[in-house]
């Protein structure tokens, strides 16, 4: 890229960017455990780097050419998670973040974790062959394992630790609950045997997902970051939409979508891309609440956006027993409509406020961007190509990591050095710790559901309330459940929780399995912007210095397409490509009318189409939105007719000098 473009890429001063970055760092320390991790000086700093790098190499080896049983892999993975949690996460928040060595109590906890899980590694096969007979020593080992797991969870994911304790307590105290939610009770030995020595507790599907898909794709995201991919996405987004009205907000949407689908963390995405996009949107003329809400909504949607879907899509494919390509294709239209709605919302808001795009001198040259950084997209091409050719996502992820390194070497400006490679491995391993510990605790939740039959009980209660044929009423209850269970929990972890509790209910009342999974996934992800625990919105609000409640409510408004759309494909999954036997013509028709509905929804909410909309026009547009998103011929025809009426009326208003948006100067 030319020197001039280097200087003029963003119209932000160094002080503005630094201030935003410092705010993001402080907010992450308050909201996200990952930002509170320790670092070490001297020998222990070097040792920690070596151990984290070794863990990355170990995970790549056992998921590709290594031979290890799934249970052994889960135990090794859990041991690594606990060791690094006690090394990285302080006992209390006020503990100093830089140390020369870990404190004595953490060394003892590490020894306890290695001892307990090492014993299980050595003896699990023997106990399984004996029919699961446990001695008193094995019960004590299981109790110690649960103790260190919950201490690790308290440090790395405190909200989920509390939820896990509630579920664990239900095993013992559920017998005192009257009515259908009660059970006969279980002994300590039975609970510990199920949770630790069985395959449905802490070594269940949660830790299995963490040891495979989550770790490798978090590592892949880290390598992409160090290759300069984030900068490439930001520059490319600027070249595509930077000059259009409200360009900075559209840049935020595109960049956050592309990066969010890779790292799978809405909060981390807000804290990284938001430090640039939020101040830029404010400087362009957007209200600070609006700027923060746009970034929060854009970052949240990346978790269900193909082709990577933040690694959740691979987990969904495993649950459904289908290929990932089918999940990826099915998610295309919902993700497209979600981001289309957000882009239209920021466009109409820009038109309403009279905002302009960025000046040409602040836009990178498209040819230069593609010439100097276009090769960084090669790893994504490798990933998608291998999956389409039938390779497993794990092999595809590993080959994509190596492709990232090789692609970075194609140009001197992006070349990853040995230090960059090690740093990427270390950061990826660190990033997998908190999500991994969350998955271990999820094992306690899923174990409780399977042991007590809680999932069947909840499903029975919902069926009692809604009846067998009340799909939409049941969906409403499951939506609320999914949002609540997903609050404050990483996207993948939230989805795994919801799978155990909510999805069987939807299938029972008539939903197609993949539609039920996609329904719950979207709402679990949207908990990041849903009050009262809207983590993405709160971090974005801190960067923008805006009111948290107003930002969160505005984020819900901007992401309303995501809240509405799942109900339409729940009853008629034609919007999920490949799920039904619908013809191409039917799918295209449903998609086009859904796009019309999204346009109407964004226009009605923002009060702008070609010119300002009156209340009657806005009401008609909102009606059109619901009619058009529903993939039904009758509702589509009515919706098209109503929209045509508003369209013609707006054009006449413009020709007669209707109320135009006032020009707004950048702040």
C-alpha positions as CSV (number, residue, x, y, z in Angstrom):
1,X,0.0,0.0,0.0
2,X,1.2,3.5,-0.8
3,X,2.5,5.8,1.9
4,X,-0.3,8.2,1.4
5,X,-2.9,5.5,1.9
6,X,-1.1,4.3,5.0
7,X,-1.4,7.8,6.5
8,X,-5.0,8.4,5.5
9,X,-6.6,5.0,6.2
10,X,-8.7,6.2,9.1
11,X,-9.6,9.7,10.0
12,X,-8.8,9.1,13.6
13,X,-6.1,10.6,15.7
14,X,-3.6,8.3,17.6
15,X,-5.0,9.7,20.8
16,X,-8.6,8.7,19.9
17,X,-7.6,5.2,18.9
18,X,-5.4,4.8,22.0
19,X,-8.2,6.0,24.3
20,X,-10.7,3.7,22.7
21,X,-8.3,0.8,23.1
22,X,-7.6,1.6,26.7
23,X,-11.4,1.8,27.4
24,X,-11.9,-1.6,25.7
25,X,-9.1,-3.1,27.8
26,X,-10.6,-1.8,31.1
27,X,-14.1,-3.0,30.2
28,X,-12.8,-6.4,29.3
29,X,-11.1,-6.6,32.7
30,X,-14.5,-5.9,34.2
31,X,-16.6,-8.1,32.0
32,X,-14.4,-10.8,30.7
33,X,-12.2,-13.2,32.7
34,X,-9.7,-13.6,29.8
35,X,-8.5,-10.0,30.3
36,X,-7.7,-10.6,33.9
37,X,-5.2,-13.3,33.3
38,X,-1.8,-13.3,34.9
39,X,1.6,-12.9,33.2
40,X,5.0,-14.0,34.6
41,X,8.5,-12.5,34.6
42,X,11.7,-14.4,34.1
43,X,11.8,-18.2,34.1
44,X,8.1,-18.8,34.7
45,X,7.2,-16.5,31.8
46,X,9.4,-18.6,29.5
47,X,8.1,-21.8,31.0
48,X,4.5,-20.7,30.4
49,X,5.2,-19.8,26.8
50,X,6.8,-23.2,26.2
51,X,3.8,-25.1,27.9
52,X,1.2,-23.2,26.0
53,X,3.0,-23.8,22.7
54,X,3.4,-27.5,23.5
55,X,-0.3,-27.7,24.2
56,X,-1.1,-26.2,20.8
57,X,1.2,-28.7,19.1
58,X,-0.2,-31.6,21.2
59,X,-3.8,-30.7,20.2
60,X,-2.9,-30.5,16.5
61,X,-1.1,-33.9,16.7
62,X,-3.9,-35.8,18.5
63,X,-6.6,-34.4,16.2
64,X,-4.7,-35.4,13.0
65,X,-2.1,-38.1,12.9
66,X,-2.0,-39.1,16.6
67,X,-3.8,-42.1,17.9
68,X,-5.7,-41.6,21.2
69,X,-9.1,-42.7,22.4
70,X,-11.7,-40.0,22.7
71,X,-12.0,-40.4,26.5
72,X,-8.2,-40.2,26.9
73,X,-8.1,-37.1,24.8
74,X,-10.9,-35.5,26.9
75,X,-9.0,-36.3,30.1
76,X,-5.7,-34.9,28.8
77,X,-7.5,-31.8,27.6
78,X,-9.2,-31.3,30.9
79,X,-5.9,-31.6,32.7
80,X,-4.3,-29.0,30.5
81,X,-7.3,-26.7,31.0
82,X,-7.1,-26.9,34.8
83,X,-3.4,-26.4,34.9
84,X,-3.5,-23.3,32.7
85,X,-6.5,-21.9,34.5
86,X,-4.6,-22.0,37.9
87,X,-1.5,-20.6,36.2
88,X,-3.3,-17.8,34.3
89,X,-6.3,-16.8,36.3
90,X,-5.8,-15.1,39.7
91,X,-7.5,-16.3,42.8
92,X,-9.1,-12.9,43.4
93,X,-9.5,-9.9,41.0
94,X,-7.3,-7.6,43.1
95,X,-4.3,-9.9,42.9
96,X,-1.4,-8.4,41.1
97,X,-1.3,-9.4,37.4
98,X,2.5,-9.8,36.9
99,X,4.3,-12.3,39.1
100,X,7.6,-14.0,39.2
101,X,6.0,-17.4,40.1
102,X,2.5,-18.8,40.9
103,X,1.4,-18.6,44.5
104,X,1.7,-21.7,46.7
105,X,-2.1,-22.4,46.7
106,X,-2.2,-22.5,42.9
107,X,0.8,-24.9,42.9
108,X,-1.2,-27.1,45.2
109,X,-4.3,-26.9,43.1
110,X,-2.2,-27.8,40.0
111,X,-0.7,-30.8,41.8
112,X,-4.2,-31.8,42.9
113,X,-5.6,-31.5,39.3
114,X,-2.7,-33.5,37.8
115,X,-3.0,-36.2,40.5
116,X,-6.8,-36.6,40.2
117,X,-6.9,-36.6,36.4
118,X,-3.7,-38.6,36.1
119,X,-5.2,-41.3,38.3
120,X,-8.3,-41.3,36.0
121,X,-6.1,-41.6,32.9
122,X,-4.3,-44.6,34.3
123,X,-7.4,-46.4,35.7
124,X,-10.4,-45.5,33.5
125,X,-10.1,-48.5,31.2
126,X,-9.8,-50.9,34.2
127,X,-12.8,-49.4,35.9
128,X,-14.9,-49.5,32.6
129,X,-14.0,-53.2,32.1
130,X,-15.1,-54.0,35.7
131,X,-18.6,-52.7,35.0
132,X,-18.0,-49.3,36.6
133,X,-17.4,-50.7,40.1
134,X,-15.8,-47.9,42.2
135,X,-13.8,-48.1,45.5
136,X,-13.8,-45.5,48.1
137,X,-10.6,-44.2,46.7
138,X,-12.2,-43.6,43.3
139,X,-15.1,-41.7,44.9
140,X,-12.6,-39.5,46.7
141,X,-10.7,-38.9,43.4
142,X,-14.0,-38.0,41.8
143,X,-14.8,-35.5,44.6
144,X,-11.4,-33.9,44.3
145,X,-11.8,-33.6,40.5
146,X,-15.2,-31.8,41.0
147,X,-13.6,-29.5,43.5
148,X,-10.8,-28.4,41.2
149,X,-13.2,-28.1,38.3
150,X,-15.5,-25.7,40.1
151,X,-12.6,-23.7,41.5
152,X,-11.3,-23.3,37.9
153,X,-14.7,-22.3,36.7
154,X,-15.0,-19.7,39.5
155,X,-12.0,-18.0,38.2
156,X,-12.5,-18.4,34.4
157,X,-16.3,-18.3,34.0
158,X,-18.0,-17.3,37.3
159,X,-21.5,-16.9,36.0
160,X,-21.5,-20.4,34.5
161,X,-19.9,-21.8,37.7
162,X,-22.9,-20.5,39.7
163,X,-25.3,-22.1,37.1
164,X,-23.3,-25.4,37.3
165,X,-23.5,-25.4,41.1
166,X,-27.3,-24.9,41.0
167,X,-27.7,-27.9,38.7
168,X,-25.3,-30.0,40.8
169,X,-27.3,-29.1,43.9
170,X,-30.5,-30.2,42.1
171,X,-29.2,-33.8,42.1
172,X,-29.2,-33.8,45.9
173,X,-32.0,-31.5,46.8
174,X,-34.4,-32.1,44.0
175,X,-36.2,-34.7,46.2
176,X,-37.4,-31.9,48.4
177,X,-39.1,-30.1,45.4
178,X,-42.8,-30.9,45.2
179,X,-44.5,-31.6,41.9
180,X,-43.2,-32.7,38.6
181,X,-39.8,-30.9,39.0
182,X,-38.9,-33.1,42.0
183,X,-37.2,-36.5,41.8
184,X,-36.4,-39.4,44.2
185,X,-32.9,-38.1,45.0
186,X,-29.4,-39.6,44.4
187,X,-26.6,-40.6,46.7
188,X,-23.2,-38.8,46.6
189,X,-21.6,-42.0,45.1
190,X,-24.2,-42.1,42.3
191,X,-23.8,-38.5,41.4
192,X,-20.0,-38.5,41.4
193,X,-19.9,-41.8,39.5
194,X,-22.1,-40.3,36.8
195,X,-20.4,-36.9,36.7
196,X,-16.8,-38.0,36.7
197,X,-16.5,-41.6,35.9
198,X,-19.2,-41.7,33.3
199,X,-19.3,-40.3,29.7
200,X,-22.2,-37.9,30.2
201,X,-20.7,-35.7,32.9
202,X,-17.5,-33.6,32.8
203,X,-16.1,-35.9,30.1
204,X,-19.2,-35.6,28.0
205,X,-20.0,-33.8,24.8
206,X,-18.9,-30.4,26.2
207,X,-15.3,-31.2,26.8
208,X,-15.3,-33.3,23.6
209,X,-16.2,-30.2,21.6
210,X,-13.6,-28.2,23.4
211,X,-10.8,-30.7,22.8
212,X,-11.5,-30.8,19.0
213,X,-13.4,-28.0,17.2
214,X,-13.2,-25.2,19.7
215,X,-9.5,-25.4,20.4
216,X,-8.4,-25.8,16.7
217,X,-10.6,-23.0,15.5
218,X,-9.6,-20.6,18.3
219,X,-6.0,-21.4,17.3
220,X,-6.8,-20.8,13.6
221,X,-8.3,-17.4,14.5
222,X,-5.2,-16.5,16.4
223,X,-3.0,-17.3,13.5
224,X,-5.2,-15.3,11.1
225,X,-4.9,-12.3,13.5
226,X,-1.1,-12.5,13.5
227,X,-0.9,-12.8,9.7
228,X,-2.6,-9.4,9.4
229,X,-6.0,-10.8,8.3
230,X,-7.9,-8.4,10.7
231,X,-6.2,-5.4,9.0
232,X,-7.0,-6.8,5.6
233,X,-10.7,-7.2,6.5
234,X,-10.9,-3.6,7.9
235,X,-9.2,-2.1,4.8
236,X,-11.3,-4.2,2.4
237,X,-14.5,-3.1,4.2
238,X,-13.5,0.5,3.9
239,X,-12.9,0.1,0.1
240,X,-16.4,-1.5,-0.3
241,X,-18.7,0.7,1.7
242,X,-16.6,3.5,3.2
243,X,-17.8,6.2,0.8
244,X,-21.5,5.4,1.0
245,X,-23.8,7.2,3.4
246,X,-23.0,6.1,6.9
247,X,-19.9,4.3,5.6
248,X,-18.1,3.8,8.9
249,X,-21.1,2.0,10.4
250,X,-21.2,-0.3,7.3
251,X,-17.5,-0.9,7.7
252,X,-18.2,-2.0,11.3
253,X,-20.9,-4.4,10.2
254,X,-18.8,-6.1,7.5
255,X,-15.5,-6.2,9.5
256,X,-17.2,-7.5,12.6
257,X,-19.2,-10.1,10.7
258,X,-16.1,-11.5,9.0
259,X,-13.9,-11.5,12.1
260,X,-16.7,-12.7,14.4
261,X,-17.4,-15.8,12.4
262,X,-13.8,-16.8,12.9
263,X,-13.1,-16.0,16.6
264,X,-16.6,-17.0,17.8
265,X,-16.5,-14.5,20.6
266,X,-18.8,-11.5,20.3
267,X,-17.3,-9.7,23.3
268,X,-13.7,-10.1,22.1
269,X,-14.8,-8.9,18.7
270,X,-16.4,-5.8,20.1
271,X,-13.3,-5.0,22.1
272,X,-11.0,-5.3,19.0
273,X,-12.8,-3.9,16.0
274,X,-14.9,-1.6,18.2
275,X,-11.9,0.4,19.3
276,X,-11.7,1.7,15.7
277,X,-15.2,1.5,14.4
278,X,-17.1,3.1,17.3
279,X,-15.0,6.3,17.5
280,X,-15.1,6.5,13.7
281,X,-18.9,6.3,13.7
282,X,-19.2,8.9,16.4
283,X,-16.9,11.2,14.5
284,X,-19.0,10.8,11.3
285,X,-22.2,11.9,13.1
286,X,-23.9,8.9,14.6
287,X,-25.2,9.0,18.1
288,X,-22.9,7.3,20.6
289,X,-25.6,4.8,21.6
290,X,-26.2,3.9,18.0
291,X,-22.5,3.5,17.2
292,X,-22.1,1.1,20.2
293,X,-25.3,-0.8,19.3
294,X,-24.2,-1.3,15.7
295,X,-20.8,-2.8,16.8
296,X,-22.5,-5.1,19.3
297,X,-25.1,-6.4,16.9
298,X,-22.5,-7.0,14.1
299,X,-20.1,-8.8,16.4
300,X,-22.9,-11.1,17.8
301,X,-24.1,-12.3,14.4
302,X,-20.7,-13.6,13.4
303,X,-21.3,-16.6,15.7
304,X,-23.9,-18.0,13.3
305,X,-22.5,-16.6,10.0
306,X,-21.0,-19.1,7.4
307,X,-18.6,-20.3,6.4
308,X,-17.1,-20.8,9.9
309,X,-19.9,-19.9,12.3
310,X,-17.4,-19.4,15.2
311,X,-16.9,-23.3,15.2
312,X,-20.6,-23.7,16.4
313,X,-21.6,-25.1,13.0
314,X,-19.2,-28.0,13.3
315,X,-20.7,-28.8,16.7
316,X,-24.2,-28.7,15.3
317,X,-23.2,-31.0,12.5
318,X,-22.0,-33.5,15.1
319,X,-25.2,-33.3,17.1
320,X,-27.3,-33.8,13.9
321,X,-25.1,-36.5,12.5
322,X,-24.8,-34.7,9.1
323,X,-22.0,-33.0,7.2
324,X,-20.9,-29.5,8.1
325,X,-21.5,-28.4,4.5
326,X,-25.2,-29.0,5.0
327,X,-25.2,-26.9,8.2
328,X,-23.2,-24.1,6.5
329,X,-25.6,-24.0,3.5
330,X,-28.6,-24.0,5.8
331,X,-27.3,-21.0,7.8
332,X,-26.6,-18.9,4.7
333,X,-30.0,-17.2,4.3
334,X,-30.6,-16.5,8.0
335,X,-27.2,-14.9,8.4
336,X,-27.5,-13.0,5.1
337,X,-30.9,-11.6,6.2
338,X,-29.6,-10.7,9.6
339,X,-26.7,-8.6,8.3
340,X,-28.8,-7.2,5.5
341,X,-31.2,-5.9,8.1
342,X,-28.3,-4.3,10.0
343,X,-26.8,-2.7,7.0
344,X,-30.1,-1.3,5.9
345,X,-30.7,0.0,9.4
346,X,-27.5,2.0,9.4
347,X,-28.1,3.1,5.9
348,X,-31.5,4.5,6.6
349,X,-30.3,6.1,9.8
350,X,-27.5,7.8,7.8
351,X,-30.0,9.0,5.3
352,X,-32.3,10.2,8.1
353,X,-29.5,12.2,9.7
354,X,-28.1,13.4,6.4
355,X,-24.7,11.7,7.1
356,X,-22.1,11.3,4.3
357,X,-19.5,8.7,3.7
358,X,-15.8,9.1,4.3
359,X,-13.8,11.4,2.1
360,X,-11.9,9.6,-0.7
361,X,-8.5,10.5,0.8
362,X,-9.5,8.4,3.9
363,X,-10.3,5.3,1.8
364,X,-7.6,2.8,1.0
365,X,-7.0,2.1,-2.7
366,X,-8.9,-1.2,-3.5
367,X,-6.3,-2.4,-6.0
368,X,-3.5,-1.7,-3.5
369,X,-5.4,-3.5,-0.7
370,X,-6.0,-6.6,-2.8
371,X,-2.4,-6.5,-4.2
372,X,-0.7,-6.2,-0.9
373,X,-3.1,-8.2,1.4
374,X,-5.4,-10.3,-0.8
375,X,-3.2,-13.4,-0.4
376,X,-4.3,-13.5,3.3
377,X,-7.7,-14.9,2.2
378,X,-6.0,-18.1,1.0
379,X,-6.4,-19.9,4.4
380,X,-10.2,-19.4,4.2
381,X,-10.2,-20.8,0.7
382,X,-8.3,-23.8,1.9
383,X,-10.7,-24.3,4.8
384,X,-13.9,-24.1,2.8
385,X,-12.4,-26.1,-0.1
386,X,-11.3,-29.0,2.1
387,X,-14.7,-29.1,3.8
388,X,-16.5,-29.2,0.4
389,X,-14.1,-31.9,-0.8
390,X,-15.2,-34.1,2.2
391,X,-12.3,-33.7,4.6
392,X,-13.2,-33.4,8.3
393,X,-13.4,-29.9,9.8
394,X,-10.5,-30.9,12.1
395,X,-8.1,-31.7,9.2
396,X,-9.3,-28.6,7.4
397,X,-8.6,-26.4,10.4
398,X,-5.1,-27.8,10.9
399,X,-4.2,-27.4,7.2
400,X,-5.7,-23.9,7.3
401,X,-3.4,-23.0,10.1
402,X,-0.3,-24.1,8.1
403,X,-1.8,-22.3,5.1
404,X,-2.0,-19.1,7.1
405,X,1.7,-19.2,7.8
406,X,2.6,-20.0,4.2
407,X,0.3,-17.4,2.8
408,X,1.8,-14.7,5.1
409,X,5.2,-15.5,3.6
410,X,4.1,-14.6,0.1
411,X,4.8,-10.9,0.9
412,X,7.4,-9.3,3.1
413,X,4.9,-6.9,4.7
414,X,2.8,-9.8,6.1
415,X,5.4,-12.4,6.7
416,X,5.0,-14.2,10.1
417,X,8.3,-14.6,11.9
418,X,9.1,-17.4,14.3
419,X,8.2,-15.2,17.2
420,X,4.8,-14.4,15.5
421,X,4.1,-18.1,15.1
422,X,4.9,-18.8,18.7
423,X,2.9,-15.8,19.9
424,X,-0.1,-17.0,17.8
425,X,0.1,-20.4,19.3
426,X,0.3,-19.0,22.8
427,X,-2.6,-16.5,22.3
428,X,-4.7,-19.3,20.7
429,X,-4.0,-21.6,23.6
430,X,-4.8,-18.9,26.2
431,X,-8.0,-18.0,24.3
432,X,-9.2,-21.6,24.5
433,X,-8.9,-21.9,28.3
434,X,-12.0,-20.0,29.5
435,X,-14.2,-21.5,26.8
436,X,-12.8,-25.0,27.6
437,X,-13.5,-24.6,31.3
438,X,-17.0,-23.5,30.4
439,X,-17.4,-26.7,28.4
440,X,-16.3,-28.8,31.4
441,X,-18.9,-27.1,33.6
442,X,-21.5,-27.7,30.9
443,X,-20.8,-31.4,31.4
444,X,-22.2,-31.0,35.0
445,X,-25.3,-29.4,33.6
446,X,-25.8,-32.0,30.9
447,X,-25.0,-34.7,33.4
448,X,-27.7,-33.4,35.7
449,X,-30.2,-33.3,32.9
450,X,-29.5,-36.9,31.9
451,X,-29.3,-38.3,35.4
452,X,-32.5,-36.6,36.8
453,X,-34.5,-36.6,33.5
454,X,-34.8,-32.8,33.9
455,X,-34.8,-32.3,30.1
456,X,-37.8,-34.6,29.7
457,X,-39.5,-33.0,32.6
458,X,-39.2,-29.5,31.2
459,X,-40.3,-30.7,27.8
460,X,-43.3,-32.4,29.4
461,X,-44.2,-29.2,31.3
462,X,-43.9,-27.1,28.1
463,X,-46.1,-29.6,26.2
464,X,-48.6,-29.4,29.0
465,X,-48.8,-25.6,28.6
466,X,-48.7,-25.3,24.8
467,X,-50.1,-28.5,23.5
468,X,-48.7,-30.8,20.9
469,X,-49.5,-28.6,17.8
470,X,-48.6,-25.2,19.2
471,X,-45.3,-24.8,17.5
472,X,-45.0,-21.0,17.8
473,X,-46.1,-20.8,21.4
474,X,-43.6,-23.5,22.3
475,X,-41.0,-21.7,20.2
476,X,-41.6,-18.6,22.2
477,X,-41.0,-20.4,25.5
478,X,-37.9,-22.1,24.1
479,X,-36.6,-18.7,22.8
480,X,-36.9,-17.2,26.3
481,X,-35.1,-20.3,27.7
482,X,-32.3,-20.1,25.1
483,X,-31.7,-16.4,25.8
484,X,-31.6,-17.0,29.6
485,X,-29.3,-20.0,29.4
486,X,-27.0,-18.1,27.0
487,X,-26.5,-15.0,29.1
488,X,-22.9,-14.4,30.0
489,X,-21.8,-17.7,28.4
490,X,-19.6,-18.1,25.3
491,X,-21.5,-18.8,22.1
492,X,-20.5,-22.4,21.7
493,X,-21.0,-23.2,25.3
494,X,-24.4,-21.5,25.3
495,X,-25.5,-23.6,22.3
496,X,-24.3,-26.9,24.0
497,X,-26.4,-26.1,27.1
498,X,-29.5,-25.3,25.0
499,X,-29.1,-28.5,23.0
500,X,-29.6,-30.6,26.1
501,X,-32.6,-28.8,27.5
502,X,-34.5,-27.0,24.7
503,X,-34.1,-28.7,21.4
504,X,-35.9,-31.9,22.3
505,X,-38.9,-29.8,23.2
506,X,-39.0,-28.2,19.7
507,X,-38.6,-31.5,17.9
508,X,-41.4,-33.0,20.0
509,X,-43.9,-30.3,19.0
510,X,-43.1,-30.7,15.3
511,X,-40.0,-28.7,14.4
512,X,-37.5,-30.2,11.8
513,X,-34.3,-31.1,13.7
514,X,-31.9,-28.7,11.9
515,X,-34.5,-25.9,12.2
516,X,-34.7,-26.5,15.9
517,X,-30.9,-26.4,16.3
518,X,-30.6,-23.2,14.2
519,X,-33.5,-21.6,16.2
520,X,-31.8,-22.2,19.5
521,X,-28.3,-21.3,18.3
522,X,-29.5,-17.9,17.1
523,X,-31.3,-17.0,20.3
524,X,-28.4,-18.3,22.5
525,X,-26.1,-16.0,20.5
526,X,-28.5,-13.0,20.7
527,X,-28.3,-13.2,24.5
528,X,-25.1,-11.1,24.0
529,X,-27.3,-8.1,23.1
530,X,-30.4,-8.9,25.2
531,X,-30.9,-7.1,28.5
532,X,-30.3,-7.6,31.4
533,X,-27.0,-9.4,30.7
534,X,-26.1,-8.0,27.3
535,X,-22.4,-8.4,27.5
536,X,-21.5,-7.3,24.0
537,X,-23.7,-4.2,24.3
538,X,-22.2,-3.3,27.6
539,X,-18.6,-3.5,26.4
540,X,-19.5,-1.5,23.3
541,X,-21.3,1.1,25.4
542,X,-18.1,1.5,27.5
543,X,-16.0,2.2,24.4
544,X,-18.6,4.7,23.1
545,X,-19.1,6.2,26.6
546,X,-22.9,5.7,26.1
547,X,-25.7,4.6,28.4
548,X,-25.6,0.8,28.8
549,X,-29.4,0.3,29.0
550,X,-30.1,2.6,26.0
551,X,-27.4,0.9,24.0
552,X,-28.7,-2.6,24.8
553,X,-32.3,-1.7,23.9
554,X,-31.1,-0.1,20.7
555,X,-29.1,-3.2,19.8
556,X,-32.2,-5.3,20.2
557,X,-34.0,-2.9,17.8
558,X,-31.1,-3.1,15.2
559,X,-31.0,-6.9,15.5
560,X,-34.7,-7.4,15.4
561,X,-34.4,-9.3,12.2
562,X,-32.5,-12.0,14.1
563,X,-35.2,-12.1,16.8
564,X,-38.1,-12.5,14.3
565,X,-36.6,-14.7,11.5
566,X,-36.2,-18.0,13.5
567,X,-40.0,-18.2,14.0
568,X,-40.6,-18.2,10.3
569,X,-38.1,-20.9,9.4
570,X,-39.2,-22.9,12.5
571,X,-42.6,-23.5,11.0
572,X,-41.6,-23.5,7.3
573,X,-37.9,-24.2,6.9
574,X,-37.8,-23.3,3.2
575,X,-35.5,-20.5,4.2
576,X,-32.9,-23.1,5.4
577,X,-31.4,-24.2,2.1
578,X,-31.3,-28.0,1.6
579,X,-33.5,-28.8,4.6
580,X,-36.7,-29.4,2.7
581,X,-37.5,-30.7,-0.8
582,X,-38.5,-27.2,-1.9
583,X,-37.7,-26.4,-5.5
584,X,-35.1,-23.8,-6.4
585,X,-37.9,-21.5,-7.6
586,X,-39.7,-21.8,-4.2
587,X,-36.5,-21.1,-2.3
588,X,-35.6,-18.1,-4.5
589,X,-39.1,-16.7,-4.1
590,X,-39.1,-17.1,-0.3
591,X,-35.6,-15.5,-0.1
592,X,-36.6,-12.5,-2.3
593,X,-39.8,-11.8,-0.3
594,X,-37.9,-12.2,2.9
595,X,-35.4,-9.6,1.7
596,X,-38.4,-7.3,1.0
597,X,-39.5,-7.9,4.5
598,X,-36.1,-7.0,5.9
599,X,-36.1,-3.8,3.9
600,X,-39.6,-3.0,5.2
601,X,-38.6,-3.8,8.8
602,X,-35.4,-1.6,8.7
603,X,-37.3,1.2,7.0
604,X,-40.2,1.1,9.4
605,X,-38.0,1.0,12.5
606,X,-35.7,3.8,11.3
607,X,-38.6,5.9,9.8
608,X,-36.8,6.4,6.5
609,X,-37.2,5.0,3.0
610,X,-36.7,7.6,0.2
611,X,-37.7,10.4,2.6
612,X,-38.9,10.5,6.2
613,X,-41.8,8.2,7.0
614,X,-44.9,9.2,8.8
615,X,-46.4,7.0,11.5
616,X,-48.9,5.5,9.1
617,X,-46.2,4.6,6.7
618,X,-44.1,3.1,9.4
619,X,-47.0,1.0,10.6
620,X,-47.7,-0.4,7.1
621,X,-44.0,-1.1,6.6
622,X,-43.8,-3.1,9.9
623,X,-46.9,-5.1,8.8
624,X,-45.2,-5.7,5.4
625,X,-42.1,-7.0,7.2
626,X,-44.0,-9.8,9.1
627,X,-46.1,-10.7,6.0
628,X,-43.0,-10.9,3.7
629,X,-40.6,-12.7,5.9
630,X,-43.2,-15.5,6.4
631,X,-42.5,-17.9,3.4
632,X,-46.1,-18.2,2.4
633,X,-47.5,-17.2,-1.0
634,X,-50.7,-15.5,0.3
635,X,-48.8,-13.3,2.8
636,X,-46.1,-12.6,0.2
637,X,-48.6,-11.2,-2.2
638,X,-50.3,-9.0,0.4
639,X,-46.9,-7.8,1.6
640,X,-45.7,-6.9,-1.9
641,X,-48.9,-5.0,-2.5
642,X,-48.7,-3.0,0.7
643,X,-45.0,-2.2,0.1
644,X,-45.7,-1.1,-3.4
645,X,-48.2,1.4,-2.1
646,X,-45.7,2.9,0.4
647,X,-43.0,2.8,-2.3
648,X,-45.2,4.9,-4.8
649,X,-46.4,7.2,-2.0
650,X,-42.8,7.9,-1.0
651,X,-41.7,8.6,-4.5
652,X,-44.5,11.1,-5.0
653,X,-43.5,12.8,-1.7
654,X,-39.9,13.1,-2.9
655,X,-41.0,14.6,-6.3
656,X,-43.2,17.1,-4.5
657,X,-40.3,18.1,-2.2
658,X,-41.1,15.8,0.7
659,X,-39.3,16.2,4.0
660,X,-35.6,15.4,3.3
661,X,-33.1,14.5,5.9
662,X,-31.2,17.4,7.3
663,X,-27.4,17.6,6.8
664,X,-25.5,16.7,9.9
665,X,-21.9,17.7,10.5
666,X,-19.5,15.1,11.7
667,X,-18.6,15.4,15.3
